[in-house]
């Protein structure tokens, strides 16, 4: 079980790059957590962003979940509606997509 869940927020108006994914990935490890959340303003090139996530998973065993503003709004609405199943489904789908490169 993880003792914490690192979360980073980036207020950029363009897609994140290698450095931003590396910053969060470097905070993860066997003694802390293998999962982190990265929030950003926009996700324009979802294929490139997914590649960053899948690379971290395959090379380091680190699960980096990426959320744009629309995703955050969706999560907040689900929480306000007490839709725990909807939140869990969204997270499970993202994890599966990263693990299996969908």
C-alpha positions in Angstrom: 0.0 0.0 0.0 1.2 3.5 -0.9 1.9 5.9 2.0 1.2 8.9 -0.3 -0.1 9.8 -3.7 2.0 12.6 -5.3 0.0 15.1 -7.3 1.4 17.9 -9.5 -0.5 20.7 -11.3 0.9 22.4 -14.3 -0.6 25.6 -15.5 0.7 25.3 -19.1 -1.3 26.1 -22.2 0.5 23.5 -24.3 1.0 19.7 -23.9 3.4 18.6 -21.3 6.9 17.4 -22.3 9.4 14.9 -21.1 10.6 17.1 -18.2 7.2 17.5 -16.6 6.6 13.7 -16.7 10.2 13.1 -15.3 9.6 15.5 -12.4 6.7 13.5 -11.1 8.3 10.1 -12.0 11.4 11.0 -9.9 9.2 11.5 -6.8 7.9 7.9 -7.1 9.6 4.8 -5.8 9.5 1.6 -3.8 9.4 3.3 -0.4 6.7 5.9 -1.3 4.3 5.2 -4.2 4.4 3.9 -7.7 1.5 6.1 -8.8 1.2 9.8 -9.2 -1.3 12.2 -10.7 -0.5 15.0 -13.1 -3.0 17.8 -13.8 -2.6 20.2 -16.7 -4.7 22.7 -18.5 -5.0 21.0 -21.9 -4.2 17.7 -23.6 -4.0 18.4 -27.4 -2.0 15.4 -28.5 -3.4 12.5 -26.4 -1.3 10.0 -28.3 1.9 11.7 -27.4 0.8 12.1 -23.8 -0.2 8.4 -23.6 3.3 7.5 -24.9 4.9 9.4 -22.1 2.7 7.6 -19.6 3.3 4.2 -21.1 7.0 4.7 -21.3 7.2 5.5 -17.6 5.2 2.4 -16.8 7.2 0.0 -19.0 10.7 1.4 -18.0 10.2 2.3 -14.4 7.0 0.7 -13.2 5.6 4.1 -12.4 1.9 4.8 -13.1 1.4 8.5 -14.0 -2.3 9.4 -14.5 -2.8 12.6 -16.6 -5.8 14.8 -16.3 -6.7 18.0 -18.3 -9.2 20.6 -17.2 -12.1 18.7 -18.8 -11.1 15.5 -16.9 -10.9 17.4 -13.6 -14.4 18.9 -14.2 -15.7 15.4 -14.9 -14.1 14.0 -11.7 -15.5 16.9 -9.7 -19.0 16.4 -11.1 -18.8 12.7 -10.3 -17.7 13.4 -6.7 -20.5 16.0 -6.2 -23.0 13.4 -7.4 -21.5 10.8 -5.1 -20.6 8.6 -8.1 -17.8 6.6 -6.6 -18.3 3.9 -9.2 -18.0 6.4 -12.0 -14.7 7.7 -10.6 -13.4 4.2 -10.0 -14.3 3.2 -13.6 -12.6 6.3 -15.0 -9.4 5.6 -13.1 -9.4 1.8 -13.9 -9.8 2.6 -17.6 -6.9 5.0 -17.6 -4.7 2.6 -15.7 -5.6 -0.2 -18.1 -4.9 2.0 -21.1 -1.5 2.9 -19.8 -0.6 -0.7 -18.9 -1.7 -2.2 -22.2 -0.9 0.8 -24.5 -4.5 1.5 -25.7 
